[in-house]
Amino acid sequence: MLTKEEKDRYNRQIILPEFGIDAQEKMKRASVLIIGVGGLGSVSSLYLVASGIGRIGLVDNDSVSISNLQRQVLYREDELGISKVERAKETLGRLNSNVRIETYNSFLSVENAISIIKDYDIIIDGTDNFKARYLINDVCVGLGKPFVYASIGDYYGQVAIFNFNNNSSCYRDLFPNYDELNNRENKNKGVMGVLPSIAASLQVNEAIKIITQTGTPLINKLLTFDINNNQFTNLDLKPSDKARQESIDSFNRLSL
């Protein structure tokens, strides 16, 4: 149940058509894991905490650097060199003391992915590399967790929901060839400072739609956008048995 303070705090959401008290109480009962607290994660964590999620987890082993500040709006100049997850927890706690915040001061790995992901309802991708996304995807498929994906670079971004259920698309439907992706990845991409905020805001919106069962989530869809020319496009994704089976096989290897 929501307290009077919570009803006042979240009033602008509660009065929305098709939202109401019931949706806000679902938010309070839900948990979301954010993997990576950089450009994407610093924004998604702020909006999730502000919107009244019950519990969030933050996974990252990086510390704040000067080059982060152009786009990672959760951090400040006097926090350089400090652990991102610890700094994020303190700042987010001051934004909303009703939210339970858990931190994992490590990068996601084959050794810890299952043990961390299993305790959360929805997983948000805030990473910046395809290897981590394959790992997140395969664990989410194996554990039956929805995976809210985003990728950004230059002026471009994309957002999707993977593994909403056993009949929906997964990351391997979008990128079936690991080796091809490995060969073409550019590790030194530039990024316009506002781009992570746009992508992460869309991720949070998708997570809220899943939790509250409102709106039309990006299931079997890929939203792509170019902020240089304000072009947004929805593309269809077709789930395949092959991609799902490869994900399950990978998860089973991790479980050994």
C-alpha positions as MATLAB code, in Angstrom:
seq = 'MLTKEEKDRYNRQIILPEFGIDAQEKMKRASVLIIGVGGLGSVSSLYLVASGIGRIGLVDNDSVSISNLQRQVLYREDELGISKVERAKETLGRLNSNVRIETYNSFLSVENAISIIKDYDIIIDGTDNFKARYLINDVCVGLGKPFVYASIGDYYGQVAIFNFNNNSSCYRDLFPNYDELNNRENKNKGVMGVLPSIAASLQVNEAIKIITQTGTPLINKLLTFDINNNQFTNLDLKPSDKARQESIDSFNRLSL';
ca = [
       0.000    0.000    0.000;
       1.107    3.549   -0.673;
       1.586    5.935    2.223;
       0.060    9.430    2.135;
       3.533   10.845    1.417;
       3.943    8.472   -1.517;
       0.521    9.381   -2.901;
       1.533   13.048   -2.782;
       4.981   12.369   -4.252;
       3.707   10.358   -7.216;
       0.479   12.291   -7.747;
       1.345   13.414  -11.294;
       1.698    9.760  -12.314;
      -1.269    8.488  -10.342;
      -3.689   10.926  -12.020;
      -2.671    9.772  -15.510;
      -5.362    7.936  -17.505;
      -4.909    4.135  -17.314;
      -2.317    4.470  -14.515;
      -3.758    5.250  -11.099;
      -3.033    3.888   -7.628;
      -2.908    0.270   -8.807;
      -0.067    0.943  -11.249;
       1.869    2.936   -8.675;
       1.563    0.107   -6.165;
       2.932   -2.294   -8.817;
       5.898    0.057   -9.160;
       6.472   -0.097   -5.418;
       6.488   -3.909   -5.438;
       8.826   -4.215   -8.442;
      12.601   -4.525   -8.695;
      14.889   -3.451  -11.546;
      18.571   -4.199  -12.078;
      20.659   -1.627  -13.982;
      23.840   -3.088  -15.441;
      26.285   -0.253  -16.025;
      25.926    3.127  -14.304;
      27.454    5.302  -17.014;
      25.697    7.409  -19.620;
      22.609    5.200  -19.832;
      22.547    3.909  -16.275;
      23.036    7.266  -14.606;
      19.872    8.562  -16.283;
      17.748    5.417  -16.001;
      18.562    5.109  -12.293;
      17.489    8.705  -11.631;
      14.139    8.311  -13.347;
      13.399    4.887  -11.870;
      14.084    6.121   -8.356;
      12.098    9.304   -8.934;
       9.139    7.339  -10.321;
       8.841    5.130   -7.239;
      10.327    1.758   -8.102;
      10.519   -0.387   -4.976;
      14.070   -1.697   -5.357;
      16.919   -1.162   -7.789;
      20.290   -2.808   -8.158;
      23.334   -1.064   -9.619;
      26.155   -3.058  -11.233;
      29.461   -1.358  -12.147;
      33.117   -1.509  -11.181;
      34.187    1.833  -12.637;
      35.021    5.098  -10.927;
      34.047    8.613  -11.973;
      36.419   10.254  -14.473;
      36.497   13.707  -16.024;
      35.491   12.396  -19.458;
      32.283   10.943  -17.955;
      30.868   14.311  -16.976;
      29.918   15.338  -20.521;
      27.014   12.850  -20.457;
      26.855   10.982  -17.123;
      24.629   13.453  -15.293;
      24.527   11.561  -11.997;
      28.085   12.647  -11.109;
      29.912   15.894  -10.258;
      33.466   17.279  -10.503;
      34.172   16.792   -6.801;
      33.378   13.059   -7.162;
      36.202   12.180   -9.552;
      37.900    8.906   -8.646;
      35.005    7.676   -6.498;
      33.205    4.391   -7.162;
      30.238    5.010   -9.457;
      27.879    2.627   -7.683;
      28.651    4.048   -4.247;
      28.300    7.638   -5.447;
      25.100    6.733   -7.286;
      23.619    5.064   -4.208;
      24.232    8.130   -2.071;
      22.798   10.560   -4.615;
      19.779    8.405   -5.448;
      19.072    7.858   -1.765;
      18.786   11.608   -1.311;
      16.354   11.772   -4.230;
      13.972    9.156   -2.813;
      14.500    7.488    0.557;
      11.573    5.140   -0.081;
      13.552    3.154   -2.643;
      15.802    0.272   -1.615;
      19.121    0.570   -3.455;
      21.573   -2.325   -3.703;
      25.049   -2.055   -5.225;
      27.388   -4.549   -6.876;
      30.846   -3.028   -7.157;
      31.928   -5.338   -9.957;
      31.478   -5.776  -13.684;
      28.979   -8.382  -14.805;
      30.791  -11.606  -15.630;
      30.156  -15.260  -16.377;
      30.961  -15.947  -12.723;
      28.421  -13.572  -11.166;
      25.732  -12.893  -13.805;
      23.234  -15.546  -12.725;
      23.539  -14.842   -9.008;
      22.985  -11.100   -9.519;
      20.267  -11.147  -12.190;
      18.098  -13.843  -10.589;
      16.827  -11.574   -7.804;
      15.298   -8.857  -10.034;
      12.106   -8.599  -12.081;
      13.443   -6.560  -15.021;
      16.971   -6.012  -16.314;
      18.069   -2.722  -17.905;
      21.138   -2.699  -20.132;
      23.445    0.244  -19.447;
      26.546   -1.412  -20.896;
      28.647   -0.279  -23.837;
      29.755   -3.552  -25.417;
      28.162   -6.489  -27.185;
      29.887   -9.167  -25.038;
      28.067   -7.947  -21.945;
      24.791   -7.810  -23.861;
      25.108  -11.410  -25.049;
      25.732  -12.414  -21.441;
      22.765  -10.405  -20.157;
      20.547  -11.810  -22.887;
      21.468  -15.442  -22.315;
      20.994  -15.226  -18.557;
      17.676  -13.416  -18.986;
      16.449  -16.077  -21.412;
      17.559  -18.816  -19.032;
      15.927  -17.190  -16.006;
      12.865  -15.811  -17.792;
      13.638  -12.127  -17.184;
      12.656   -9.243  -19.505;
      15.725   -7.392  -20.811;
      15.372   -3.690  -21.780;
      18.152   -3.060  -24.278;
      19.697    0.168  -25.539;
      22.713    0.969  -27.656;
      24.073    4.416  -28.514;
      26.883    5.945  -30.558;
      27.567    9.188  -32.387;
      24.053   10.648  -32.918;
      22.253    7.304  -33.117;
      20.462    5.030  -30.696;
      18.222    2.002  -30.502;
      15.956    0.546  -27.830;
      14.096   -2.761  -27.571;
      12.575   -5.190  -25.099;
      14.023   -8.676  -25.331;
      12.706  -11.889  -23.796;
       9.392  -10.432  -22.682;
       8.147  -14.007  -22.809;
       9.113  -17.323  -24.416;
       7.579  -16.253  -27.718;
       9.288  -12.869  -28.053;
      12.560  -11.861  -29.666;
      15.915  -11.866  -27.922;
      19.236  -10.113  -28.535;
      20.450  -12.982  -30.709;
      17.567  -12.306  -33.109;
      18.956   -8.810  -33.657;
      22.615   -9.868  -33.729;
      22.834  -13.583  -34.549;
      26.511  -13.588  -35.527;
      28.810  -13.017  -32.543;
      32.010  -13.166  -34.606;
      30.766  -10.625  -37.151;
      29.830   -8.208  -34.377;
      33.207   -8.733  -32.724;
      35.029   -7.789  -35.929;
      33.095   -4.611  -36.610;
      32.722   -3.124  -33.132;
      34.249    0.339  -32.769;
      35.553    0.768  -29.247;
      36.259    4.504  -29.623;
      32.860    5.890  -30.555;
      32.023    9.494  -29.908;
      28.630   10.307  -28.441;
      26.556   13.476  -28.308;
      26.026   14.317  -24.647;
      22.214   14.280  -24.695;
      21.970   10.955  -26.540;
      22.231    8.654  -23.474;
      19.494   10.635  -21.748;
      17.082   10.081  -24.637;
      17.808    6.354  -24.886;
      17.740    5.789  -21.123;
      14.471    7.699  -20.716;
      12.930    5.410  -23.321;
      14.294    2.384  -21.449;
      12.696    3.525  -18.199;
       9.412    4.157  -19.968;
       9.479    0.613  -21.366;
      10.286   -0.852  -17.947;
       7.387    1.063  -16.391;
       5.018   -0.194  -19.094;
       6.066   -3.773  -18.387;
       5.665   -3.378  -14.625;
       2.321   -1.570  -14.726;
       0.902   -3.374  -17.768;
       0.082   -0.085  -19.449;
       0.720    1.215  -22.944;
       2.277   -0.730  -25.805;
       5.789   -2.011  -24.980;
       8.477   -2.484  -27.643;
       7.984   -6.247  -27.884;
       9.296   -7.709  -31.138;
      10.136   -4.142  -32.126;
      13.374   -2.172  -32.454;
      13.092    1.590  -32.047;
      15.947    3.367  -33.830;
      16.583    7.093  -33.774;
      18.906    9.714  -35.182;
      18.922   12.913  -33.128;
      20.823   14.776  -35.846;
      17.787   14.770  -38.110;
      15.042   13.889  -35.571;
      14.179   10.625  -37.293;
      12.569    7.872  -35.209;
      11.766    4.496  -36.789;
      10.077    1.334  -35.511;
      11.346   -1.896  -37.047;
       9.841   -5.365  -36.653;
      11.894   -8.114  -35.018;
      11.028  -11.720  -35.736;
      11.751  -14.198  -32.944;
      13.409  -17.435  -33.997;
      13.666  -20.823  -32.341;
      17.351  -20.943  -33.309;
      18.246  -17.735  -31.460;
      16.345  -18.791  -28.350;
      17.938  -22.230  -28.328;
      21.422  -20.724  -28.676;
      20.642  -18.477  -25.719;
      19.436  -21.427  -23.640;
      22.497  -23.478  -24.571;
      24.757  -20.614  -23.522;
      22.870  -20.240  -20.227;
      23.186  -23.941  -19.528;
      26.960  -23.724  -20.020;
      27.073  -20.837  -17.539;
      25.103  -22.887  -15.028;
      27.575  -25.773  -14.936;
];
